[in-house]
Structures are given as C-alpha cells and as structure tokens.
Amino acid sequence: MNRFERFPESQGEAQLQYLDADFRIVRPGRFVRCAVTGEPIALDDLHYWSVDLQEAYATPEAVAQRLAEVGRPKA
C-alpha cells in the first residue's frame, strides 16, 4: 500500500509507517499530527517526515527544530 492507493477514508487521525520516499497507511484517516507543533497535516499535504523517528512535520522549520532537539542522525 502506498500514498496513491486509497482506503475508504476515516474522518480521524491516520497512523502511518514512514518509509524513505513514501509512507504506508497502517490505520486510515484524513490527517496526521506534526510532532513539533501538533497541528493536523492532511495526508495529501504531507511532505516532511523522519524515518528514524517515525514522525511527521508540518514545515521545514519544524524539521529543523526537531533535528536541533534530538541531534542530527549520523550518516
């Protein structure tokens, strides 16, 4: 299952497994929450996430804030 295949959508929060260039829908829903701001992110608008931390981010600034908090992953 990938982001282009659709479940019958639930109205609530989705649960996703974040992959390198995609995500897998574990529990259907319309949105996920930003791990930094808590704001809802529609699945169609989800562009930023961490595979290592398995969390979503609303903006590039939220990504930068989280990386500053946890430290950058080692390459």
PDB file of N, CA, C, O and CB in Angstrom:
ATOM      1  N   MET A   1       0.854  -1.171   0.000  1.00  0.00           N
ATOM      2  CA  MET A   1       0.000   0.000   0.000  1.00  0.00           C
ATOM      3  C   MET A   1       0.896   1.228   0.000  1.00  0.00           C
ATOM      4  O   MET A   1       1.843   1.303   0.782  1.00  0.00           O
ATOM      5  CB  MET A   1      -0.970   0.001   1.223  1.00  0.00           C
ATOM      6  N   ASN A   2       0.611   2.178  -0.857  1.00  0.00           N
ATOM      7  CA  ASN A   2       1.376   3.412  -0.839  1.00  0.00           C
ATOM      8  C   ASN A   2       0.442   4.603  -0.805  1.00  0.00           C
ATOM      9  O   ASN A   2      -0.777   4.437  -0.761  1.00  0.00           O
ATOM     10  CB  ASN A   2       2.304   3.494  -2.048  1.00  0.00           C
ATOM     11  N   ARG A   3       0.999   5.798  -0.827  1.00  0.00           N
ATOM     12  CA  ARG A   3       0.212   7.002  -0.626  1.00  0.00           C
ATOM     13  C   ARG A   3      -0.793   7.259  -1.743  1.00  0.00           C
ATOM     14  O   ARG A   3      -1.708   8.062  -1.561  1.00  0.00           O
ATOM     15  CB  ARG A   3       1.121   8.176  -0.495  1.00  0.00           C
ATOM     16  N   PHE A   4      -0.650   6.602  -2.894  1.00  0.00           N
ATOM     17  CA  PHE A   4      -1.555   6.820  -4.005  1.00  0.00           C
ATOM     18  C   PHE A   4      -2.704   5.818  -4.025  1.00  0.00           C
ATOM     19  O   PHE A   4      -3.687   6.010  -4.742  1.00  0.00           O
ATOM     20  CB  PHE A   4      -0.797   6.753  -5.299  1.00  0.00           C
ATOM     21  N   GLU A   5      -2.583   4.756  -3.244  1.00  0.00           N
ATOM     22  CA  GLU A   5      -3.669   3.800  -3.103  1.00  0.00           C
ATOM     23  C   GLU A   5      -4.528   4.254  -1.933  1.00  0.00           C
ATOM     24  O   GLU A   5      -4.000   4.583  -0.871  1.00  0.00           O
ATOM     25  CB  GLU A   5      -3.132   2.341  -2.889  1.00  0.00           C
ATOM     26  N   ARG A   6      -5.818   4.278  -2.112  1.00  0.00           N
ATOM     27  CA  ARG A   6      -6.698   4.846  -1.095  1.00  0.00           C
ATOM     28  C   ARG A   6      -7.555   3.795  -0.416  1.00  0.00           C
ATOM     29  O   ARG A   6      -8.144   2.928  -1.061  1.00  0.00           O
ATOM     30  CB  ARG A   6      -7.581   5.896  -1.707  1.00  0.00           C
ATOM     31  N   PHE A   7      -7.610   3.900   0.926  1.00  0.00           N
ATOM     32  CA  PHE A   7      -8.573   3.171   1.732  1.00  0.00           C
ATOM     33  C   PHE A   7      -9.880   3.963   1.687  1.00  0.00           C
ATOM     34  O   PHE A   7      -9.872   5.138   1.321  1.00  0.00           O
ATOM     35  CB  PHE A   7      -8.061   2.967   3.215  1.00  0.00           C
ATOM     36  N   PRO A   8     -10.990   3.344   2.050  1.00  0.00           N
ATOM     37  CA  PRO A   8     -12.142   4.191   2.370  1.00  0.00           C
ATOM     38  C   PRO A   8     -11.716   5.034   3.569  1.00  0.00           C
ATOM     39  O   PRO A   8     -11.341   4.483   4.604  1.00  0.00           O
ATOM     40  CB  PRO A   8     -13.462   3.333   2.681  1.00  0.00           C
ATOM     41  N   GLU A   9     -11.766   6.340   3.447  1.00  0.00           N
ATOM     42  CA  GLU A   9     -11.153   7.205   4.455  1.00  0.00           C
ATOM     43  C   GLU A   9     -11.988   7.317   5.715  1.00  0.00           C
ATOM     44  O   GLU A   9     -13.211   7.447   5.673  1.00  0.00           O
ATOM     45  CB  GLU A   9     -10.921   8.576   3.885  1.00  0.00           C
ATOM     46  N   SER A  10     -11.293   7.264   6.825  1.00  0.00           N
ATOM     47  CA  SER A  10     -11.867   7.559   8.115  1.00  0.00           C
ATOM     48  C   SER A  10     -11.792   9.078   8.291  1.00  0.00           C
ATOM     49  O   SER A  10     -11.005   9.737   7.612  1.00  0.00           O
ATOM     50  CB  SER A  10     -11.122   6.791   9.273  1.00  0.00           C
ATOM     51  N   GLN A  11     -12.572   9.618   9.163  1.00  0.00           N
ATOM     52  CA  GLN A  11     -12.556  11.066   9.392  1.00  0.00           C
ATOM     53  C   GLN A  11     -11.465  11.485  10.358  1.00  0.00           C
ATOM     54  O   GLN A  11     -11.155  12.673  10.445  1.00  0.00           O
ATOM     55  CB  GLN A  11     -13.897  11.526   9.917  1.00  0.00           C
ATOM     56  N   GLY A  12     -10.870  10.547  11.087  1.00  0.00           N
ATOM     57  CA  GLY A  12      -9.951  10.890  12.154  1.00  0.00           C
ATOM     58  C   GLY A  12      -8.493  10.893  11.745  1.00  0.00           C
ATOM     59  O   GLY A  12      -8.137  11.038  10.576  1.00  0.00           O
ATOM     60  N   GLU A  13      -7.674  10.725  12.756  1.00  0.00           N
ATOM     61  CA  GLU A  13      -6.224  10.748  12.583  1.00  0.00           C
ATOM     62  C   GLU A  13      -5.732   9.406  12.049  1.00  0.00           C
ATOM     63  O   GLU A  13      -6.129   8.346  12.532  1.00  0.00           O
ATOM     64  CB  GLU A  13      -5.525  11.084  13.914  1.00  0.00           C
ATOM     65  N   ALA A  14      -4.880   9.472  11.064  1.00  0.00           N
ATOM     66  CA  ALA A  14      -4.294   8.269  10.469  1.00  0.00           C
ATOM     67  C   ALA A  14      -3.058   7.853  11.262  1.00  0.00           C
ATOM     68  O   ALA A  14      -2.457   8.658  11.973  1.00  0.00           O
ATOM     69  CB  ALA A  14      -3.929   8.509   8.979  1.00  0.00           C
ATOM     70  N   GLN A  15      -2.700   6.602  11.127  1.00  0.00           N
ATOM     71  CA  GLN A  15      -1.430   6.110  11.652  1.00  0.00           C
ATOM     72  C   GLN A  15      -0.630   5.627  10.454  1.00  0.00           C
ATOM     73  O   GLN A  15      -1.113   4.821   9.659  1.00  0.00           O
ATOM     74  CB  GLN A  15      -1.633   4.960  12.726  1.00  0.00           C
ATOM     75  N   LEU A  16       0.598   6.126  10.327  1.00  0.00           N
ATOM     76  CA  LEU A  16       1.430   5.803   9.179  1.00  0.00           C
ATOM     77  C   LEU A  16       2.732   5.173   9.599  1.00  0.00           C
ATOM     78  O   LEU A  16       3.206   5.373  10.717  1.00  0.00           O
ATOM     79  CB  LEU A  16       1.700   7.036   8.360  1.00  0.00           C
ATOM     80  N   GLN A  17       3.306   4.406   8.689  1.00  0.00           N
ATOM     81  CA  GLN A  17       4.685   3.951   8.823  1.00  0.00           C
ATOM     82  C   GLN A  17       5.455   4.762   7.788  1.00  0.00           C
ATOM     83  O   GLN A  17       5.161   4.699   6.595  1.00  0.00           O
ATOM     84  CB  GLN A  17       4.840   2.362   8.602  1.00  0.00           C
ATOM     85  N   TYR A  18       6.444   5.524   8.254  1.00  0.00           N
ATOM     86  CA  TYR A  18       7.197   6.408   7.369  1.00  0.00           C
ATOM     87  C   TYR A  18       8.365   5.657   6.766  1.00  0.00           C
ATOM     88  O   TYR A  18       9.185   5.077   7.478  1.00  0.00           O
ATOM     89  CB  TYR A  18       7.692   7.654   8.123  1.00  0.00           C
ATOM     90  N   LEU A  19       8.431   5.676   5.441  1.00  0.00           N
ATOM     91  CA  LEU A  19       9.473   4.993   4.682  1.00  0.00           C
ATOM     92  C   LEU A  19      10.365   6.045   4.021  1.00  0.00           C
ATOM     93  O   LEU A  19      10.106   7.241   4.149  1.00  0.00           O
ATOM     94  CB  LEU A  19       8.854   4.030   3.615  1.00  0.00           C
ATOM     95  N   ASP A  20      11.413   5.612   3.317  1.00  0.00           N
ATOM     96  CA  ASP A  20      12.369   6.555   2.748  1.00  0.00           C
ATOM     97  C   ASP A  20      11.753   7.576   1.800  1.00  0.00           C
ATOM     98  O   ASP A  20      12.030   8.766   1.947  1.00  0.00           O
ATOM     99  CB  ASP A  20      13.429   5.807   2.029  1.00  0.00           C
ATOM    100  N   ALA A  21      10.958   7.183   0.868  1.00  0.00           N
ATOM    101  CA  ALA A  21      10.393   8.140  -0.082  1.00  0.00           C
ATOM    102  C   ALA A  21       8.877   8.023  -0.150  1.00  0.00           C
ATOM    103  O   ALA A  21       8.253   8.510  -1.092  1.00  0.00           O
ATOM    104  CB  ALA A  21      10.995   7.930  -1.470  1.00  0.00           C
ATOM    105  N   ASP A  22       8.299   7.388   0.832  1.00  0.00           N
ATOM    106  CA  ASP A  22       6.878   7.099   0.822  1.00  0.00           C
ATOM    107  C   ASP A  22       6.435   6.832   2.243  1.00  0.00           C
ATOM    108  O   ASP A  22       7.245   6.880   3.170  1.00  0.00           O
ATOM    109  CB  ASP A  22       6.550   5.901  -0.099  1.00  0.00           C
ATOM    110  N   PHE A  23       5.182   6.556   2.419  1.00  0.00           N
ATOM    111  CA  PHE A  23       4.680   6.100   3.711  1.00  0.00           C
ATOM    112  C   PHE A  23       3.631   5.037   3.482  1.00  0.00           C
ATOM    113  O   PHE A  23       3.023   4.962   2.415  1.00  0.00           O
ATOM    114  CB  PHE A  23       4.100   7.273   4.536  1.00  0.00           C
ATOM    115  N   ARG A  24       3.427   4.220   4.488  1.00  0.00           N
ATOM    116  CA  ARG A  24       2.440   3.144   4.438  1.00  0.00           C
ATOM    117  C   ARG A  24       1.332   3.478   5.432  1.00  0.00           C
ATOM    118  O   ARG A  24       1.604   3.838   6.578  1.00  0.00           O
ATOM    119  CB  ARG A  24       3.093   1.747   4.758  1.00  0.00           C
ATOM    120  N   ILE A  25       0.109   3.358   4.996  1.00  0.00           N
ATOM    121  CA  ILE A  25      -1.029   3.630   5.871  1.00  0.00           C
ATOM    122  C   ILE A  25      -1.291   2.398   6.727  1.00  0.00           C
ATOM    123  O   ILE A  25      -1.617   1.327   6.215  1.00  0.00           O
ATOM    124  CB  ILE A  25      -2.298   4.017   5.047  1.00  0.00           C
ATOM    125  N   VAL A  26      -1.142   2.566   8.038  1.00  0.00           N
ATOM    126  CA  VAL A  26      -1.388   1.482   8.989  1.00  0.00           C
ATOM    127  C   VAL A  26      -2.843   1.532   9.458  1.00  0.00           C
ATOM    128  O   VAL A  26      -3.513   0.503   9.547  1.00  0.00           O
ATOM    129  CB  VAL A  26      -0.416   1.578  10.203  1.00  0.00           C
ATOM    130  N   ARG A  27      -3.317   2.731   9.755  1.00  0.00           N
ATOM    131  CA  ARG A  27      -4.720   2.946  10.127  1.00  0.00           C
ATOM    132  C   ARG A  27      -5.226   4.131   9.313  1.00  0.00           C
ATOM    133  O   ARG A  27      -4.663   5.221   9.414  1.00  0.00           O
ATOM    134  CB  ARG A  27      -4.884   3.202  11.685  1.00  0.00           C
ATOM    135  N   PRO A  28      -6.264   3.954   8.515  1.00  0.00           N
ATOM    136  CA  PRO A  28      -6.745   5.032   7.653  1.00  0.00           C
ATOM    137  C   PRO A  28      -7.231   6.244   8.448  1.00  0.00           C
ATOM    138  O   PRO A  28      -7.688   6.130   9.586  1.00  0.00           O
ATOM    139  CB  PRO A  28      -7.865   4.522   6.767  1.00  0.00           C
ATOM    140  N   GLY A  29      -7.119   7.375   7.824  1.00  0.00           N
ATOM    141  CA  GLY A  29      -7.585   8.633   8.395  1.00  0.00           C
ATOM    142  C   GLY A  29      -7.333   9.753   7.411  1.00  0.00           C
ATOM    143  O   GLY A  29      -6.787   9.527   6.331  1.00  0.00           O
ATOM    144  N   ARG A  30      -7.725  10.950   7.773  1.00  0.00           N
ATOM    145  CA  ARG A  30      -7.569  12.095   6.885  1.00  0.00           C
ATOM    146  C   ARG A  30      -6.299  12.887   7.149  1.00  0.00           C
ATOM    147  O   ARG A  30      -5.843  13.627   6.277  1.00  0.00           O
ATOM    148  CB  ARG A  30      -8.753  12.998   7.014  1.00  0.00           C
ATOM    149  N   PHE A  31      -5.715  12.745   8.341  1.00  0.00           N
ATOM    150  CA  PHE A  31      -4.579  13.580   8.695  1.00  0.00           C
ATOM    151  C   PHE A  31      -3.669  12.872   9.693  1.00  0.00           C
ATOM    152  O   PHE A  31      -4.039  11.864  10.296  1.00  0.00           O
ATOM    153  CB  PHE A  31      -5.057  14.910   9.269  1.00  0.00           C
ATOM    154  N   VAL A  32      -2.463  13.430   9.851  1.00  0.00           N
ATOM    155  CA  VAL A  32      -1.547  13.075  10.930  1.00  0.00           C
ATOM    156  C   VAL A  32      -1.207  14.378  11.640  1.00  0.00           C
ATOM    157  O   VAL A  32      -1.512  15.457  11.131  1.00  0.00           O
ATOM    158  CB  VAL A  32      -0.245  12.334  10.394  1.00  0.00           C
ATOM    159  N   ARG A  33      -0.589  14.291  12.792  1.00  0.00           N
ATOM    160  CA  ARG A  33      -0.228  15.497  13.546  1.00  0.00           C
ATOM    161  C   ARG A  33       1.272  15.746  13.460  1.00  0.00           C
ATOM    162  O   ARG A  33       2.078  14.817  13.499  1.00  0.00           O
ATOM    163  CB  ARG A  33      -0.664  15.369  15.024  1.00  0.00           C
ATOM    164  N   CYS A  34       1.625  17.020  13.343  1.00  0.00           N
ATOM    165  CA  CYS A  34       3.031  17.417  13.361  1.00  0.00           C
ATOM    166  C   CYS A  34       3.600  17.099  14.735  1.00  0.00           C
ATOM    167  O   CYS A  34       3.000  17.442  15.754  1.00  0.00           O
ATOM    168  CB  CYS A  34       3.200  18.934  13.020  1.00  0.00           C
ATOM    169  N   ALA A  35       4.745  16.449  14.767  1.00  0.00           N
ATOM    170  CA  ALA A  35       5.374  16.057  16.031  1.00  0.00           C
ATOM    171  C   ALA A  35       5.887  17.259  16.814  1.00  0.00           C
ATOM    172  O   ALA A  35       6.092  17.158  18.024  1.00  0.00           O
ATOM    173  CB  ALA A  35       6.519  15.093  15.767  1.00  0.00           C
ATOM    174  N   VAL A  36       6.097  18.381  16.161  1.00  0.00           N
ATOM    175  CA  VAL A  36       6.624  19.573  16.825  1.00  0.00           C
ATOM    176  C   VAL A  36       5.503  20.525  17.230  1.00  0.00           C
ATOM    177  O   VAL A  36       5.452  20.973  18.375  1.00  0.00           O
ATOM    178  CB  VAL A  36       7.616  20.294  15.912  1.00  0.00           C
ATOM    179  N   THR A  37       4.614  20.832  16.306  1.00  0.00           N
ATOM    180  CA  THR A  37       3.583  21.844  16.566  1.00  0.00           C
ATOM    181  C   THR A  37       2.244  21.257  16.995  1.00  0.00           C
ATOM    182  O   THR A  37       1.428  21.950  17.603  1.00  0.00           O
ATOM    183  CB  THR A  37       3.380  22.681  15.338  1.00  0.00           C
ATOM    184  N   GLY A  38       2.013  19.982  16.683  1.00  0.00           N
ATOM    185  CA  GLY A  38       0.730  19.356  16.994  1.00  0.00           C
ATOM    186  C   GLY A  38      -0.365  19.682  16.000  1.00  0.00           C
ATOM    187  O   GLY A  38      -1.493  19.211  16.147  1.00  0.00           O
ATOM    188  N   GLU A  39      -0.048  20.490  14.979  1.00  0.00           N
ATOM    189  CA  GLU A  39      -1.074  20.857  14.010  1.00  0.00           C
ATOM    190  C   GLU A  39      -1.390  19.689  13.088  1.00  0.00           C
ATOM    191  O   GLU A  39      -0.493  18.922  12.737  1.00  0.00           O
ATOM    192  CB  GLU A  39      -0.630  22.070  13.191  1.00  0.00           C
ATOM    193  N   PRO A  40      -2.663  19.539  12.687  1.00  0.00           N
ATOM    194  CA  PRO A  40      -3.019  18.454  11.769  1.00  0.00           C
ATOM    195  C   PRO A  40      -2.454  18.713  10.375  1.00  0.00           C
ATOM    196  O   PRO A  40      -2.414  19.853   9.912  1.00  0.00           O
ATOM    197  CB  PRO A  40      -4.547  18.290  11.698  1.00  0.00           C
ATOM    198  N   ILE A  41      -2.021  17.647   9.717  1.00  0.00           N
ATOM    199  CA  ILE A  41      -1.484  17.716   8.351  1.00  0.00           C
ATOM    200  C   ILE A  41      -2.305  16.742   7.508  1.00  0.00           C
ATOM    201  O   ILE A  41      -2.290  15.537   7.761  1.00  0.00           O
ATOM    202  CB  ILE A  41       0.073  17.365   8.302  1.00  0.00           C
ATOM    203  N   ALA A  42      -3.015  17.253   6.516  1.00  0.00           N
ATOM    204  CA  ALA A  42      -3.769  16.384   5.608  1.00  0.00           C
ATOM    205  C   ALA A  42      -2.787  15.457   4.892  1.00  0.00           C
ATOM    206  O   ALA A  42      -1.688  15.884   4.538  1.00  0.00           O
ATOM    207  CB  ALA A  42      -4.600  17.225   4.577  1.00  0.00           C
ATOM    208  N   LEU A  43      -3.161  14.217   4.677  1.00  0.00           N
ATOM    209  CA  LEU A  43      -2.242  13.266   4.043  1.00  0.00           C
ATOM    210  C   LEU A  43      -1.779  13.752   2.677  1.00  0.00           C
ATOM    211  O   LEU A  43      -0.635  13.509   2.292  1.00  0.00           O
ATOM    212  CB  LEU A  43      -2.908  11.902   3.905  1.00  0.00           C
ATOM    213  N   ASP A  44      -2.643  14.431   1.944  1.00  0.00           N
ATOM    214  CA  ASP A  44      -2.250  14.960   0.635  1.00  0.00           C
ATOM    215  C   ASP A  44      -1.214  16.076   0.746  1.00  0.00           C
ATOM    216  O   ASP A  44      -0.510  16.368  -0.220  1.00  0.00           O
ATOM    217  CB  ASP A  44      -3.472  15.472  -0.106  1.00  0.00           C
ATOM    218  N   ASP A  45      -1.119  16.700   1.921  1.00  0.00           N
ATOM    219  CA  ASP A  45      -0.167  17.795   2.138  1.00  0.00           C
ATOM    220  C   ASP A  45       1.071  17.368   2.917  1.00  0.00           C
ATOM    221  O   ASP A  45       1.912  18.206   3.240  1.00  0.00           O
ATOM    222  CB  ASP A  45      -0.848  18.925   2.867  1.00  0.00           C
ATOM    223  N   LEU A  46       1.194  16.097   3.219  1.00  0.00           N
ATOM    224  CA  LEU A  46       2.328  15.604   3.999  1.00  0.00           C
ATOM    225  C   LEU A  46       3.566  15.479   3.122  1.00  0.00           C
ATOM    226  O   LEU A  46       3.604  14.669   2.196  1.00  0.00           O
ATOM    227  CB  LEU A  46       1.994  14.249   4.644  1.00  0.00           C
ATOM    228  N   HIS A  47       4.585  16.296   3.423  1.00  0.00           N
ATOM    229  CA  HIS A  47       5.815  16.297   2.636  1.00  0.00           C
ATOM    230  C   HIS A  47       7.060  16.038   3.470  1.00  0.00           C
ATOM    231  O   HIS A  47       8.104  15.692   2.918  1.00  0.00           O
ATOM    232  CB  HIS A  47       5.958  17.608   1.925  1.00  0.00           C
ATOM    233  N   TYR A  48       6.975  16.197   4.790  1.00  0.00           N
ATOM    234  CA  TYR A  48       8.151  16.113   5.652  1.00  0.00           C
ATOM    235  C   TYR A  48       7.911  15.098   6.759  1.00  0.00           C
ATOM    236  O   TYR A  48       6.906  15.159   7.467  1.00  0.00           O
ATOM    237  CB  TYR A  48       8.493  17.494   6.252  1.00  0.00           C
ATOM    238  N   TRP A  49       8.858  14.151   6.900  1.00  0.00           N
ATOM    239  CA  TRP A  49       8.796  13.177   7.986  1.00  0.00           C
ATOM    240  C   TRP A  49      10.169  12.608   8.246  1.00  0.00           C
ATOM    241  O   TRP A  49      11.092  12.782   7.450  1.00  0.00           O
ATOM    242  CB  TRP A  49       7.807  12.053   7.662  1.00  0.00           C
ATOM    243  N   SER A  50      10.296  11.924   9.373  1.00  0.00           N
ATOM    244  CA  SER A  50      11.543  11.271   9.746  1.00  0.00           C
ATOM    245  C   SER A  50      11.319   9.768   9.777  1.00  0.00           C
ATOM    246  O   SER A  50      10.450   9.264  10.488  1.00  0.00           O
ATOM    247  CB  SER A  50      12.057  11.783  11.118  1.00  0.00           C
ATOM    248  N   VAL A  51      12.118   9.068   8.995  1.00  0.00           N
ATOM    249  CA  VAL A  51      12.061   7.604   9.011  1.00  0.00           C
ATOM    250  C   VAL A  51      12.608   7.094  10.346  1.00  0.00           C
ATOM    251  O   VAL A  51      12.046   6.174  10.941  1.00  0.00           O
ATOM    252  CB  VAL A  51      12.867   6.998   7.816  1.00  0.00           C
ATOM    253  N   ASP A  52      13.706   7.697  10.813  1.00  0.00           N
ATOM    254  CA  ASP A  52      14.325   7.254  12.063  1.00  0.00           C
ATOM    255  C   ASP A  52      13.432   7.481  13.276  1.00  0.00           C
ATOM    256  O   ASP A  52      13.321   6.614  14.143  1.00  0.00           O
ATOM    257  CB  ASP A  52      15.639   7.969  12.264  1.00  0.00           C
ATOM    258  N   LEU A  53      12.797   8.645  13.337  1.00  0.00           N
ATOM    259  CA  LEU A  53      11.956   8.973  14.489  1.00  0.00           C
ATOM    260  C   LEU A  53      10.499   8.568  14.290  1.00  0.00           C
ATOM    261  O   LEU A  53       9.723   8.573  15.246  1.00  0.00           O
ATOM    262  CB  LEU A  53      12.031  10.453  14.773  1.00  0.00           C
ATOM    263  N   GLN A  54      10.114   8.213  13.046  1.00  0.00           N
ATOM    264  CA  GLN A  54       8.745   7.821  12.715  1.00  0.00           C
ATOM    265  C   GLN A  54       7.750   8.887  13.167  1.00  0.00           C
ATOM    266  O   GLN A  54       6.799   8.614  13.899  1.00  0.00           O
ATOM    267  CB  GLN A  54       8.402   6.471  13.361  1.00  0.00           C
ATOM    268  N   GLU A  55       8.008  10.136  12.694  1.00  0.00           N
ATOM    269  CA  GLU A  55       7.101  11.227  12.999  1.00  0.00           C
ATOM    270  C   GLU A  55       7.020  12.180  11.816  1.00  0.00           C
ATOM    271  O   GLU A  55       7.931  12.253  10.992  1.00  0.00           O
ATOM    272  CB  GLU A  55       7.551  11.970  14.263  1.00  0.00           C
ATOM    273  N   ALA A  56       5.907  12.910  11.751  1.00  0.00           N
ATOM    274  CA  ALA A  56       5.626  13.833  10.654  1.00  0.00           C
ATOM    275  C   ALA A  56       5.858  15.271  11.101  1.00  0.00           C
ATOM    276  O   ALA A  56       5.823  15.585  12.291  1.00  0.00           O
ATOM    277  CB  ALA A  56       4.180  13.654  10.151  1.00  0.00           C
ATOM    278  N   TYR A  57       6.100  16.144  10.108  1.00  0.00           N
ATOM    279  CA  TYR A  57       6.332  17.561  10.371  1.00  0.00           C
ATOM    280  C   TYR A  57       5.543  18.402   9.379  1.00  0.00           C
ATOM    281  O   TYR A  57       5.420  18.037   8.210  1.00  0.00           O
ATOM    282  CB  TYR A  57       7.838  17.899  10.292  1.00  0.00           C
ATOM    283  N   ALA A  58       5.009  19.524   9.844  1.00  0.00           N
ATOM    284  CA  ALA A  58       4.189  20.391   9.012  1.00  0.00           C
ATOM    285  C   ALA A  58       5.019  21.275   8.084  1.00  0.00           C
ATOM    286  O   ALA A  58       4.581  21.589   6.977  1.00  0.00           O
ATOM    287  CB  ALA A  58       3.315  21.252   9.882  1.00  0.00           C
ATOM    288  N   THR A  59       6.202  21.677   8.518  1.00  0.00           N
ATOM    289  CA  THR A  59       7.010  22.633   7.757  1.00  0.00           C
ATOM    290  C   THR A  59       8.489  22.280   7.842  1.00  0.00           C
ATOM    291  O   THR A  59       8.888  21.511   8.716  1.00  0.00           O
ATOM    292  CB  THR A  59       6.777  24.063   8.267  1.00  0.00           C
ATOM    293  N   PRO A  60       9.307  22.830   6.950  1.00  0.00           N
ATOM    294  CA  PRO A  60      10.752  22.629   7.059  1.00  0.00           C
ATOM    295  C   PRO A  60      11.313  23.192   8.373  1.00  0.00           C
ATOM    296  O   PRO A  60      12.282  22.661   8.916  1.00  0.00           O
ATOM    297  CB  PRO A  60      11.459  23.280   5.871  1.00  0.00           C
ATOM    298  N   GLU A  61      10.705  24.258   8.874  1.00  0.00           N
ATOM    299  CA  GLU A  61      11.142  24.831  10.150  1.00  0.00           C
ATOM    300  C   GLU A  61      10.910  23.855  11.302  1.00  0.00           C
ATOM    301  O   GLU A  61      11.718  23.775  12.228  1.00  0.00           O
ATOM    302  CB  GLU A  61      10.405  26.151  10.423  1.00  0.00           C
ATOM    303  N   ALA A  62       9.808  23.117  11.240  1.00  0.00           N
ATOM    304  CA  ALA A  62       9.536  22.104  12.272  1.00  0.00           C
ATOM    305  C   ALA A  62      10.568  20.985  12.212  1.00  0.00           C
ATOM    306  O   ALA A  62      10.992  20.468  13.246  1.00  0.00           O
ATOM    307  CB  ALA A  62       8.114  21.522  12.105  1.00  0.00           C
ATOM    308  N   VAL A  63      10.974  20.609  10.993  1.00  0.00           N
ATOM    309  CA  VAL A  63      12.031  19.594  10.834  1.00  0.00           C
ATOM    310  C   VAL A  63      13.317  20.091  11.480  1.00  0.00           C
ATOM    311  O   VAL A  63      13.948  19.370  12.252  1.00  0.00           O
ATOM    312  CB  VAL A  63      12.272  19.264   9.328  1.00  0.00           C
ATOM    313  N   ALA A  64      13.703  21.315  11.166  1.00  0.00           N
ATOM    314  CA  ALA A  64      14.937  21.891  11.713  1.00  0.00           C
ATOM    315  C   ALA A  64      14.891  21.959  13.234  1.00  0.00           C
ATOM    316  O   ALA A  64      15.885  21.680  13.905  1.00  0.00           O
ATOM    317  CB  ALA A  64      15.175  23.289  11.138  1.00  0.00           C
ATOM    318  N   GLN A  65      13.736  22.331  13.774  1.00  0.00           N
ATOM    319  CA  GLN A  65      13.600  22.400  15.230  1.00  0.00           C
ATOM    320  C   GLN A  65      13.782  21.024  15.857  1.00  0.00           C
ATOM    321  O   GLN A  65      14.487  20.887  16.857  1.00  0.00           O
ATOM    322  CB  GLN A  65      12.233  22.979  15.616  1.00  0.00           C
ATOM    323  N   ARG A  66      13.148  19.999  15.274  1.00  0.00           N
ATOM    324  CA  ARG A  66      13.270  18.645  15.827  1.00  0.00           C
ATOM    325  C   ARG A  66      14.709  18.141  15.735  1.00  0.00           C
ATOM    326  O   ARG A  66      15.216  17.533  16.678  1.00  0.00           O
ATOM    327  CB  ARG A  66      12.325  17.679  15.091  1.00  0.00           C
ATOM    328  N   LEU A  67      15.370  18.391  14.599  1.00  0.00           N
ATOM    329  CA  LEU A  67      16.759  17.952  14.458  1.00  0.00           C
ATOM    330  C   LEU A  67      17.667  18.649  15.459  1.00  0.00           C
ATOM    331  O   LEU A  67      18.621  18.043  15.947  1.00  0.00           O
ATOM    332  CB  LEU A  67      17.257  18.210  13.041  1.00  0.00           C
ATOM    333  N   ALA A  68      17.395  19.893  15.769  1.00  0.00           N
ATOM    334  CA  ALA A  68      18.168  20.606  16.784  1.00  0.00           C
ATOM    335  C   ALA A  68      17.945  20.002  18.175  1.00  0.00           C
ATOM    336  O   ALA A  68      18.859  19.963  18.998  1.00  0.00           O
ATOM    337  CB  ALA A  68      17.792  22.095  16.788  1.00  0.00           C
ATOM    338  N   GLU A  69      16.725  19.534  18.425  1.00  0.00           N
ATOM    339  CA  GLU A  69      16.407  18.933  19.729  1.00  0.00           C
ATOM    340  C   GLU A  69      17.052  17.567  19.913  1.00  0.00           C
ATOM    341  O   GLU A  69      17.581  17.273  20.985  1.00  0.00           O
ATOM    342  CB  GLU A  69      14.905  18.806  19.891  1.00  0.00           C
ATOM    343  N   VAL A  70      17.014  16.735  18.887  1.00  0.00           N
ATOM    344  CA  VAL A  70      17.486  15.352  19.032  1.00  0.00           C
ATOM    345  C   VAL A  70      18.889  15.152  18.488  1.00  0.00           C
ATOM    346  O   VAL A  70      19.491  14.100  18.703  1.00  0.00           O
ATOM    347  CB  VAL A  70      16.542  14.407  18.332  1.00  0.00           C
ATOM    348  N   GLY A  71      19.413  16.135  17.795  1.00  0.00           N
ATOM    349  CA  GLY A  71      20.728  15.977  17.154  1.00  0.00           C
ATOM    350  C   GLY A  71      20.560  15.345  15.803  1.00  0.00           C
ATOM    351  O   GLY A  71      19.671  14.520  15.591  1.00  0.00           O
ATOM    352  N   ARG A  72      21.400  15.726  14.909  1.00  0.00           N
ATOM    353  CA  ARG A  72      21.330  15.190  13.534  1.00  0.00           C
ATOM    354  C   ARG A  72      21.761  13.732  13.525  1.00  0.00           C
ATOM    355  O   ARG A  72      22.710  13.353  14.213  1.00  0.00           O
ATOM    356  CB  ARG A  72      22.222  16.021  12.562  1.00  0.00           C
ATOM    357  N   PRO A  73      21.051  12.904  12.732  1.00  0.00           N
ATOM    358  CA  PRO A  73      21.453  11.490  12.636  1.00  0.00           C
ATOM    359  C   PRO A  73      22.836  11.366  11.989  1.00  0.00           C
ATOM    360  O   PRO A  73      23.213  12.165  11.132  1.00  0.00           O
ATOM    361  CB  PRO A  73      20.408  10.681  11.821  1.00  0.00           C
ATOM    362  N   LYS A  74      23.557  10.377  12.408  1.00  0.00           N
ATOM    363  CA  LYS A  74      24.889  10.121  11.839  1.00  0.00           C
ATOM    364  C   LYS A  74      24.755   9.493  10.459  1.00  0.00           C
ATOM    365  O   LYS A  74      23.953   8.580  10.260  1.00  0.00           O
ATOM    366  CB  LYS A  74      25.721   9.200  12.769  1.00  0.00           C
ATOM    367  N   ALA A  75      25.539   9.984   9.511  1.00  0.00           N
ATOM    368  CA  ALA A  75      25.470   9.479   8.136  1.00  0.00           C
ATOM    369  C   ALA A  75      26.296   8.225   7.967  1.00  0.00           C
ATOM    370  O   ALA A  75      26.351   7.664   6.873  1.00  0.00           O
ATOM    371  CB  ALA A  75      25.939  10.539   7.151  1.00  0.00           C
TER     372      ALA A  75
END
